[in-house]
Amino acid sequence: MAFQNRYGDFERKMYKGEWKCAKCGTAITELPFNPDPSRIDQLQCRDCHRQSRATERNRY
Ligand SMILES: [Zn+2]
């Protein structure tokens, strides 16, 4: 019996480049958004981004 899940079928544009995580220094080679040149220093890898989202409250 074939199970056909269509998850992961959506398209997500990834921007490729050479950046660095501001927190752990991990190389970032692709991002789901086009990074603002003025915020290059604040880029975070997926792990750090996930952690900061979990621990920090949204401040607007
Ligand atoms: Zn990181």
N, CA, C, O and the ligand as a Tripos MOL2 file, in Angstrom:
@<TRIPOS>MOLECULE
protein
  241   239    61     0     0
PROTEIN
NO_CHARGES

@<TRIPOS>ATOM
      1 N           0.8250   -1.2020    0.0000 N.3       1 MET1
      2 CA          0.0000    0.0000    0.0000 C.3       1 MET1
      3 C           0.8670    1.2640    0.0000 C.2       1 MET1
      4 O           1.7130    1.4410    0.8770 O.2       1 MET1
      5 N           0.6660    2.0840   -0.9240 N.am      2 ALA2
      6 CA          1.5080    3.2830   -1.0410 C.3       2 ALA2
      7 C           0.9450    4.4300   -0.2070 C.2       2 ALA2
      8 O          -0.2310    4.7850   -0.2870 O.2       2 ALA2
      9 N           1.8270    4.9760    0.5760 N.am      3 PHE3
     10 CA          1.4690    6.1190    1.4100 C.3       3 PHE3
     11 C           2.0010    7.3690    0.7260 C.2       3 PHE3
     12 O           3.2140    7.5130    0.5780 O.2       3 PHE3
     13 N           1.1610    8.2410    0.3220 N.am      4 GLN4
     14 CA          1.6640    9.4130   -0.3760 C.3       4 GLN4
     15 C           1.4410   10.6820    0.4230 C.2       4 GLN4
     16 O           0.3600   11.2700    0.4200 O.2       4 GLN4
     17 N           2.4840   11.0770    1.0970 N.am      5 ASN5
     18 CA          2.4450   12.3500    1.8130 C.3       5 ASN5
     19 C           2.9760   13.4460    0.9090 C.2       5 ASN5
     20 O           3.9980   13.2830    0.2420 O.2       5 ASN5
     21 N           2.2920   14.5220    0.8980 N.am      6 ARG6
     22 CA          2.7480   15.6290    0.0560 C.3       6 ARG6
     23 C           3.4180   16.7190    0.8780 C.2       6 ARG6
     24 O           3.5930   17.8420    0.4060 O.2       6 ARG6
     25 N           3.7880   16.3870    2.0960 N.am      7 TYR7
     26 CA          4.5100   17.3750    2.8990 C.3       7 TYR7
     27 C           5.8520   17.6780    2.2440 C.2       7 TYR7
     28 O           6.4380   16.8140    1.5920 O.2       7 TYR7
     29 N           6.3280   18.8820    2.4130 N.am      8 GLY8
     30 CA          7.6150   19.2340    1.8370 C.3       8 GLY8
     31 C           7.4880   19.5520    0.3630 C.2       8 GLY8
     32 O           8.4890   19.6680   -0.3440 O.2       8 GLY8
     33 N           6.2800   19.6910   -0.0910 N.am      9 ASP9
     34 CA          6.0590   19.9480   -1.4950 C.3       9 ASP9
     35 C           6.1160   21.4370   -1.8060 C.2       9 ASP9
     36 O           6.2450   21.8350   -2.9640 O.2       9 ASP9
     37 N           6.0190   22.2550   -0.7610 N.am     10 PHE10
     38 CA          5.9970   23.6890   -0.9840 C.3      10 PHE10
     39 C           7.3750   24.2020   -1.3830 C.2      10 PHE10
     40 O           8.4030   23.6620   -0.9720 O.2      10 PHE10
     41 N           7.3710   25.2240   -2.1690 N.am     11 GLU11
     42 CA          8.6320   25.8060   -2.6110 C.3      11 GLU11
     43 C           9.0880   26.8720   -1.6390 C.2      11 GLU11
     44 O           8.3000   27.6930   -1.1690 O.2      11 GLU11
     45 N          10.3450   26.8420   -1.3560 N.am     12 ARG12
     46 CA         10.9050   27.8790   -0.4990 C.3      12 ARG12
     47 C          12.1700   28.3960   -1.1540 C.2      12 ARG12
     48 O          13.1230   27.6520   -1.3840 O.2      12 ARG12
     49 N          12.1600   29.6670   -1.4460 N.am     13 LYS13
     50 CA         13.3240   30.2320   -2.0890 C.3      13 LYS13
     51 C          14.4290   30.4410   -1.0610 C.2      13 LYS13
     52 O          14.2030   31.0170    0.0030 O.2      13 LYS13
     53 N          15.6030   29.9730   -1.3870 N.am     14 MET14
     54 CA         16.7290   30.1370   -0.4920 C.3      14 MET14
     55 C          17.7690   31.0440   -1.1350 C.2      14 MET14
     56 O          18.0860   30.9230   -2.3180 O.2      14 MET14
     57 N          18.2820   31.9400   -0.3330 N.am     15 TYR15
     58 CA         19.3300   32.8470   -0.8020 C.3      15 TYR15
     59 C          20.6820   32.2850   -0.3970 C.2      15 TYR15
     60 O          20.9150   31.9730    0.7710 O.2      15 TYR15
     61 N          21.5600   32.1600   -1.3660 N.am     16 LYS16
     62 CA         22.8760   31.5870   -1.0640 C.3      16 LYS16
     63 C          23.9250   32.6790   -0.9200 C.2      16 LYS16
     64 O          23.8780   33.7100   -1.5900 O.2      16 LYS16
     65 N          24.8580   32.4240   -0.0390 N.am     17 GLY17
     66 CA         25.9190   33.3940    0.1910 C.3      17 GLY17
     67 C          26.8910   32.8640    1.2280 C.2      17 GLY17
     68 O          26.8600   31.6900    1.5970 O.2      17 GLY17
     69 N          27.7360   33.7370    1.6790 N.am     18 GLU18
     70 CA         28.7080   33.3620    2.7050 C.3      18 GLU18
     71 C          28.5780   34.3160    3.8690 C.2      18 GLU18
     72 O          29.0670   35.4450    3.8470 O.2      18 GLU18
     73 N          27.8930   33.8160    4.8930 N.am     19 TRP19
     74 CA         27.7100   34.6460    6.0810 C.3      19 TRP19
     75 C          28.1980   33.8770    7.2920 C.2      19 TRP19
     76 O          28.6280   32.7280    7.1930 O.2      19 TRP19
     77 N          28.1220   34.5270    8.4180 N.am     20 LYS20
     78 CA         28.5750   33.9050    9.6520 C.3      20 LYS20
     79 C          27.5540   34.1540   10.7390 C.2      20 LYS20
     80 O          26.9650   35.2310   10.8330 O.2      20 LYS20
     81 N          27.3550   33.1360   11.5600 N.am     21 CYS21
     82 CA         26.4460   33.2980   12.6860 C.3      21 CYS21
     83 C          27.0660   34.2460   13.7090 C.2      21 CYS21
     84 O          28.2300   34.0960   14.0800 O.2      21 CYS21
     85 N          26.2760   35.2260   14.1630 N.am     22 ALA22
     86 CA         26.7880   36.2180   15.1170 C.3      22 ALA22
     87 C          27.0170   35.5920   16.4890 C.2      22 ALA22
     88 O          27.7820   36.1210   17.2960 O.2      22 ALA22
     89 N          26.3620   34.4810   16.7510 N.am     23 LYS23
     90 CA         26.4670   33.8770   18.0750 C.3      23 LYS23
     91 C          27.5400   32.8200   18.1720 C.2      23 LYS23
     92 O          28.4130   32.8900   19.0370 O.2      23 LYS23
     93 N          27.4820   31.8350   17.2850 N.am     24 CYS24
     94 CA         28.4040   30.7060   17.4280 C.3      24 CYS24
     95 C          29.4740   30.6850   16.3390 C.2      24 CYS24
     96 O          30.4080   29.8860   16.4080 O.2      24 CYS24
     97 N          29.3480   31.5520   15.3370 N.am     25 GLY25
     98 CA         30.3750   31.6370   14.3190 C.3      25 GLY25
     99 C          30.2600   30.5990   13.2200 C.2      25 GLY25
    100 O          31.1270   30.5020   12.3510 O.2      25 GLY25
    101 N          29.1920   29.8270   13.2600 N.am     26 THR26
    102 CA         28.9830   28.8320   12.2180 C.3      26 THR26
    103 C          28.7650   29.4980   10.8650 C.2      26 THR26
    104 O          28.1080   30.5350   10.7700 O.2      26 THR26
    105 N          29.3120   28.9030    9.8420 N.am     27 ALA27
    106 CA         29.1240   29.4480    8.5070 C.3      27 ALA27
    107 C          27.6830   29.2510    8.0650 C.2      27 ALA27
    108 O          27.1060   28.1770    8.2350 O.2      27 ALA27
    109 N          27.1170   30.2950    7.5020 N.am     28 ILE28
    110 CA         25.7590   30.2190    6.9730 C.3      28 ILE28
    111 C          25.8570   30.3430    5.4570 C.2      28 ILE28
    112 O          26.3540   31.3430    4.9380 O.2      28 ILE28
    113 N          25.3890   29.3410    4.7670 N.am     29 THR29
    114 CA         25.5250   29.3560    3.3120 C.3      29 THR29
    115 C          24.2180   29.6510    2.6050 C.2      29 THR29
    116 O          24.2100   30.0120    1.4280 O.2      29 THR29
    117 N          23.1170   29.5000    3.3170 N.am     30 GLU30
    118 CA         21.8520   29.8650    2.6960 C.3      30 GLU30
    119 C          20.8420   30.3180    3.7230 C.2      30 GLU30
    120 O          20.8250   29.8500    4.8620 O.2      30 GLU30
    121 N          20.0050   31.2370    3.2950 N.am     31 LEU31
    122 CA         19.0110   31.8190    4.1770 C.3      31 LEU31
    123 C          17.6670   31.8400    3.4650 C.2      31 LEU31
    124 O          17.6010   31.9450    2.2410 O.2      31 LEU31
    125 N          16.6100   31.7410    4.2370 N.am     32 PRO32
    126 CA         15.2740   31.7870    3.6340 C.3      32 PRO32
    127 C          14.8390   33.1980    3.2920 C.2      32 PRO32
    128 O          13.7220   33.4120    2.8200 O.2      32 PRO32
    129 N          15.7160   34.1610    3.5270 N.am     33 PHE33
    130 CA         15.3880   35.5470    3.1920 C.3      33 PHE33
    131 C          16.6470   36.2430    2.7020 C.2      33 PHE33
    132 O          17.7600   35.7670    2.9280 O.2      33 PHE33
    133 N          16.4670   37.3550    2.0390 N.am     34 ASN34
    134 CA         17.6040   38.1170    1.5620 C.3      34 ASN34
    135 C          18.0810   39.0260    2.6910 C.2      34 ASN34
    136 O          17.3770   39.9640    3.0650 O.2      34 ASN34
    137 N          19.2550   38.7660    3.2310 N.am     35 PRO35
    138 CA         19.7000   39.5070    4.4080 C.3      35 PRO35
    139 C          19.9860   40.9760    4.1110 C.2      35 PRO35
    140 O          20.5480   41.3300    3.0740 O.2      35 PRO35
    141 N          19.5880   41.8000    5.0410 N.am     36 ASP36
    142 CA         19.8500   43.2290    4.9550 C.3      36 ASP36
    143 C          21.3340   43.4770    5.2210 C.2      36 ASP36
    144 O          21.8440   43.0570    6.2600 O.2      36 ASP36
    145 N          22.0330   44.1440    4.3120 N.am     37 PRO37
    146 CA         23.4770   44.3780    4.4870 C.3      37 PRO37
    147 C          23.8120   45.0420    5.8160 C.2      37 PRO37
    148 O          24.8880   44.8140    6.3680 O.2      37 PRO37
    149 N          22.9040   45.8580    6.3320 N.am     38 SER38
    150 CA         23.1770   46.5460    7.5900 C.3      38 SER38
    151 C          23.0000   45.6200    8.7830 C.2      38 SER38
    152 O          23.3610   45.9690    9.9070 O.2      38 SER38
    153 N          22.4390   44.4320    8.5360 N.am     39 ARG39
    154 CA         22.2190   43.5000    9.6420 C.3      39 ARG39
    155 C          23.0280   42.2220    9.4830 C.2      39 ARG39
    156 O          22.7760   41.2210   10.1530 O.2      39 ARG39
    157 N          23.9960   42.2750    8.5900 N.am     40 ILE40
    158 CA         24.8300   41.0990    8.3580 C.3      40 ILE40
    159 C          25.4760   40.6210    9.6590 C.2      40 ILE40
    160 O          25.6470   39.4220    9.8840 O.2      40 ILE40
    161 N          25.8260   41.5830   10.5040 N.am     41 ASP41
    162 CA         26.4850   41.2360   11.7610 C.3      41 ASP41
    163 C          25.5620   40.5480   12.7440 C.2      41 ASP41
    164 O          26.0140   39.9720   13.7340 O.2      41 ASP41
    165 N          24.2780   40.6080   12.4750 N.am     42 GLN42
    166 CA         23.3250   40.0310   13.4270 C.3      42 GLN42
    167 C          22.7240   38.7210   12.9470 C.2      42 GLN42
    168 O          21.8030   38.1870   13.5650 O.2      42 GLN42
    169 N          23.2440   38.2100   11.8530 N.am     43 LEU43
    170 CA         22.7040   36.9600   11.3320 C.3      43 LEU43
    171 C          22.9790   35.8130   12.2830 C.2      43 LEU43
    172 O          24.0260   35.7570   12.9270 O.2      43 LEU43
    173 N          22.0370   34.9100   12.3590 N.am     44 GLN44
    174 CA         22.2090   33.7460   13.2140 C.3      44 GLN44
    175 C          21.8840   32.4810   12.4350 C.2      44 GLN44
    176 O          21.0170   32.4620   11.5610 O.2      44 GLN44
    177 N          22.6110   31.4240   12.7850 N.am     45 CYS45
    178 CA         22.3310   30.1430   12.1460 C.3      45 CYS45
    179 C          20.9860   29.6150   12.6520 C.2      45 CYS45
    180 O          20.3820   30.1770   13.5650 O.2      45 CYS45
    181 N          20.5490   28.5500   12.0500 N.am     46 ARG46
    182 CA         19.2310   28.0270   12.4060 C.3      46 ARG46
    183 C          19.1340   27.6600   13.8760 C.2      46 ARG46
    184 O          18.1290   27.9460   14.5280 O.2      46 ARG46
    185 N          20.1680   27.0320   14.3950 N.am     47 ASP47
    186 CA         20.1290   26.5850   15.7820 C.3      47 ASP47
    187 C          20.0090   27.7620   16.7340 C.2      47 ASP47
    188 O          19.1740   27.7620   17.6390 O.2      47 ASP47
    189 N          20.8590   28.7730   16.5210 N.am     48 CYS48
    190 CA         20.8410   29.9400   17.3990 C.3      48 CYS48
    191 C          19.5350   30.7020   17.2400 C.2      48 CYS48
    192 O          18.9770   31.2100   18.2130 O.2      48 CYS48
    193 N          19.0660   30.7750   16.0340 N.am     49 HIS49
    194 CA         17.8150   31.4890   15.7920 C.3      49 HIS49
    195 C          16.6730   30.8080   16.5260 C.2      49 HIS49
    196 O          15.8120   31.4660   17.1110 O.2      49 HIS49
    197 N          16.6770   29.5100   16.4870 N.am     50 ARG50
    198 CA         15.6260   28.7580   17.1610 C.3      50 ARG50
    199 C          15.7260   28.9550   18.6700 C.2      50 ARG50
    200 O          14.7160   29.1170   19.3540 O.2      50 ARG50
    201 N          16.9480   28.9390   19.1760 N.am     51 GLN51
    202 CA         17.1330   29.1030   20.6130 C.3      51 GLN51
    203 C          16.7170   30.4870   21.0660 C.2      51 GLN51
    204 O          16.0490   30.6400   22.0880 O.2      51 GLN51
    205 N          17.1180   31.5040   20.2960 N.am     52 SER52
    206 CA         16.7920   32.8600   20.7240 C.3      52 SER52
    207 C          15.2930   33.0910   20.6500 C.2      52 SER52
    208 O          14.7360   33.8550   21.4390 O.2      52 SER52
    209 N          14.6530   32.4420   19.7170 N.am     53 ARG53
    210 CA         13.2000   32.5890   19.6380 C.3      53 ARG53
    211 C          12.5230   31.9210   20.8160 C.2      53 ARG53
    212 O          11.4600   32.3470   21.2690 O.2      53 ARG53
    213 N          13.1510   30.8730   21.3010 N.am     54 ALA54
    214 CA         12.5440   30.1310   22.3980 C.3      54 ALA54
    215 C          12.7680   30.8270   23.7300 C.2      54 ALA54
    216 O          11.9420   30.7260   24.6370 O.2      54 ALA54
    217 N          13.8820   31.5310   23.8450 N.am     55 THR55
    218 CA         14.2150   32.1140   25.1400 C.3      55 THR55
    219 C          13.8780   33.5930   25.2390 C.2      55 THR55
    220 O          13.5800   34.0940   26.3240 O.2      55 THR55
    221 N          13.9230   34.2870   24.1240 N.am     56 GLU56
    222 CA         13.6330   35.7190   24.1720 C.3      56 GLU56
    223 C          12.1840   36.0010   23.8630 C.2      56 GLU56
    224 O          11.5560   35.3220   23.0510 O.2      56 GLU56
    225 N          11.6720   37.0030   24.5170 N.am     57 ARG57
    226 CA         10.3250   37.4230   24.1830 C.3      57 ARG57
    227 C          10.3740   38.4000   23.0140 C.2      57 ARG57
    228 O          11.3400   39.1450   22.8480 O.2      57 ARG57
    229 N           9.3630   38.3840   22.2430 N.am     58 ASN58
    230 CA          9.3210   39.3270   21.1260 C.3      58 ASN58
    231 C           9.1790   40.7440   21.6530 C.2      58 ASN58
    232 O           8.2970   41.0610   22.4510 O.2      58 ASN58
    233 N          10.0660   41.5590   21.1800 N.am     59 ARG59
    234 CA         10.0110   42.9520   21.6090 C.3      59 ARG59
    235 C           9.7670   43.8360   20.4010 C.2      59 ARG59
    236 O          10.5560   43.8360   19.4560 O.2      59 ARG59
    237 N           8.7110   44.5640   20.4280 N.am     60 TYR60
    238 CA          8.4390   45.4950   19.3440 C.3      60 TYR60
    239 C           8.2530   46.9090   19.8880 C.2      60 TYR60
    240 O           8.0130   47.8390   19.1190 O.2      60 TYR60
    241 ZN         24.7720   29.9390   15.5640 Zn       61 ZN61
@<TRIPOS>BOND
     1     1     2 1
     2     2     3 1
     3     3     4 2
     4     3     5 am
     5     5     6 1
     6     6     7 1
     7     7     8 2
     8     7     9 am
     9     9    10 1
    10    10    11 1
    11    11    12 2
    12    11    13 am
    13    13    14 1
    14    14    15 1
    15    15    16 2
    16    15    17 am
    17    17    18 1
    18    18    19 1
    19    19    20 2
    20    19    21 am
    21    21    22 1
    22    22    23 1
    23    23    24 2
    24    23    25 am
    25    25    26 1
    26    26    27 1
    27    27    28 2
    28    27    29 am
    29    29    30 1
    30    30    31 1
    31    31    32 2
    32    31    33 am
    33    33    34 1
    34    34    35 1
    35    35    36 2
    36    35    37 am
    37    37    38 1
    38    38    39 1
    39    39    40 2
    40    39    41 am
    41    41    42 1
    42    42    43 1
    43    43    44 2
    44    43    45 am
    45    45    46 1
    46    46    47 1
    47    47    48 2
    48    47    49 am
    49    49    50 1
    50    50    51 1
    51    51    52 2
    52    51    53 am
    53    53    54 1
    54    54    55 1
    55    55    56 2
    56    55    57 am
    57    57    58 1
    58    58    59 1
    59    59    60 2
    60    59    61 am
    61    61    62 1
    62    62    63 1
    63    63    64 2
    64    63    65 am
    65    65    66 1
    66    66    67 1
    67    67    68 2
    68    67    69 am
    69    69    70 1
    70    70    71 1
    71    71    72 2
    72    71    73 am
    73    73    74 1
    74    74    75 1
    75    75    76 2
    76    75    77 am
    77    77    78 1
    78    78    79 1
    79    79    80 2
    80    79    81 am
    81    81    82 1
    82    82    83 1
    83    83    84 2
    84    83    85 am
    85    85    86 1
    86    86    87 1
    87    87    88 2
    88    87    89 am
    89    89    90 1
    90    90    91 1
    91    91    92 2
    92    91    93 am
    93    93    94 1
    94    94    95 1
    95    95    96 2
    96    95    97 am
    97    97    98 1
    98    98    99 1
    99    99   100 2
   100    99   101 am
   101   101   102 1
   102   102   103 1
   103   103   104 2
   104   103   105 am
   105   105   106 1
   106   106   107 1
   107   107   108 2
   108   107   109 am
   109   109   110 1
   110   110   111 1
   111   111   112 2
   112   111   113 am
   113   113   114 1
   114   114   115 1
   115   115   116 2
   116   115   117 am
   117   117   118 1
   118   118   119 1
   119   119   120 2
   120   119   121 am
   121   121   122 1
   122   122   123 1
   123   123   124 2
   124   123   125 am
   125   125   126 1
   126   126   127 1
   127   127   128 2
   128   127   129 am
   129   129   130 1
   130   130   131 1
   131   131   132 2
   132   131   133 am
   133   133   134 1
   134   134   135 1
   135   135   136 2
   136   135   137 am
   137   137   138 1
   138   138   139 1
   139   139   140 2
   140   139   141 am
   141   141   142 1
   142   142   143 1
   143   143   144 2
   144   143   145 am
   145   145   146 1
   146   146   147 1
   147   147   148 2
   148   147   149 am
   149   149   150 1
   150   150   151 1
   151   151   152 2
   152   151   153 am
   153   153   154 1
   154   154   155 1
   155   155   156 2
   156   155   157 am
   157   157   158 1
   158   158   159 1
   159   159   160 2
   160   159   161 am
   161   161   162 1
   162   162   163 1
   163   163   164 2
   164   163   165 am
   165   165   166 1
   166   166   167 1
   167   167   168 2
   168   167   169 am
   169   169   170 1
   170   170   171 1
   171   171   172 2
   172   171   173 am
   173   173   174 1
   174   174   175 1
   175   175   176 2
   176   175   177 am
   177   177   178 1
   178   178   179 1
   179   179   180 2
   180   179   181 am
   181   181   182 1
   182   182   183 1
   183   183   184 2
   184   183   185 am
   185   185   186 1
   186   186   187 1
   187   187   188 2
   188   187   189 am
   189   189   190 1
   190   190   191 1
   191   191   192 2
   192   191   193 am
   193   193   194 1
   194   194   195 1
   195   195   196 2
   196   195   197 am
   197   197   198 1
   198   198   199 1
   199   199   200 2
   200   199   201 am
   201   201   202 1
   202   202   203 1
   203   203   204 2
   204   203   205 am
   205   205   206 1
   206   206   207 1
   207   207   208 2
   208   207   209 am
   209   209   210 1
   210   210   211 1
   211   211   212 2
   212   211   213 am
   213   213   214 1
   214   214   215 1
   215   215   216 2
   216   215   217 am
   217   217   218 1
   218   218   219 1
   219   219   220 2
   220   219   221 am
   221   221   222 1
   222   222   223 1
   223   223   224 2
   224   223   225 am
   225   225   226 1
   226   226   227 1
   227   227   228 2
   228   227   229 am
   229   229   230 1
   230   230   231 1
   231   231   232 2
   232   231   233 am
   233   233   234 1
   234   234   235 1
   235   235   236 2
   236   235   237 am
   237   237   238 1
   238   238   239 1
   239   239   240 2
@<TRIPOS>SUBSTRUCTURE
     1 MET1         2 RESIDUE 1 A MET
     2 ALA2         6 RESIDUE 1 A ALA
     3 PHE3        10 RESIDUE 1 A PHE
     4 GLN4        14 RESIDUE 1 A GLN
     5 ASN5        18 RESIDUE 1 A ASN
     6 ARG6        22 RESIDUE 1 A ARG
     7 TYR7        26 RESIDUE 1 A TYR
     8 GLY8        30 RESIDUE 1 A GLY
     9 ASP9        34 RESIDUE 1 A ASP
    10 PHE10       38 RESIDUE 1 A PHE
    11 GLU11       42 RESIDUE 1 A GLU
    12 ARG12       46 RESIDUE 1 A ARG
    13 LYS13       50 RESIDUE 1 A LYS
    14 MET14       54 RESIDUE 1 A MET
    15 TYR15       58 RESIDUE 1 A TYR
    16 LYS16       62 RESIDUE 1 A LYS
    17 GLY17       66 RESIDUE 1 A GLY
    18 GLU18       70 RESIDUE 1 A GLU
    19 TRP19       74 RESIDUE 1 A TRP
    20 LYS20       78 RESIDUE 1 A LYS
    21 CYS21       82 RESIDUE 1 A CYS
    22 ALA22       86 RESIDUE 1 A ALA
    23 LYS23       90 RESIDUE 1 A LYS
    24 CYS24       94 RESIDUE 1 A CYS
    25 GLY25       98 RESIDUE 1 A GLY
    26 THR26      102 RESIDUE 1 A THR
    27 ALA27      106 RESIDUE 1 A ALA
    28 ILE28      110 RESIDUE 1 A ILE
    29 THR29      114 RESIDUE 1 A THR
    30 GLU30      118 RESIDUE 1 A GLU
    31 LEU31      122 RESIDUE 1 A LEU
    32 PRO32      126 RESIDUE 1 A PRO
    33 PHE33      130 RESIDUE 1 A PHE
    34 ASN34      134 RESIDUE 1 A ASN
    35 PRO35      138 RESIDUE 1 A PRO
    36 ASP36      142 RESIDUE 1 A ASP
    37 PRO37      146 RESIDUE 1 A PRO
    38 SER38      150 RESIDUE 1 A SER
    39 ARG39      154 RESIDUE 1 A ARG
    40 ILE40      158 RESIDUE 1 A ILE
    41 ASP41      162 RESIDUE 1 A ASP
    42 GLN42      166 RESIDUE 1 A GLN
    43 LEU43      170 RESIDUE 1 A LEU
    44 GLN44      174 RESIDUE 1 A GLN
    45 CYS45      178 RESIDUE 1 A CYS
    46 ARG46      182 RESIDUE 1 A ARG
    47 ASP47      186 RESIDUE 1 A ASP
    48 CYS48      190 RESIDUE 1 A CYS
    49 HIS49      194 RESIDUE 1 A HIS
    50 ARG50      198 RESIDUE 1 A ARG
    51 GLN51      202 RESIDUE 1 A GLN
    52 SER52      206 RESIDUE 1 A SER
    53 ARG53      210 RESIDUE 1 A ARG
    54 ALA54      214 RESIDUE 1 A ALA
    55 THR55      218 RESIDUE 1 A THR
    56 GLU56      222 RESIDUE 1 A GLU
    57 ARG57      226 RESIDUE 1 A ARG
    58 ASN58      230 RESIDUE 1 A ASN
    59 ARG59      234 RESIDUE 1 A ARG
    60 TYR60      238 RESIDUE 1 A TYR
    61 ZN61       241 GROUP 0 **** ****
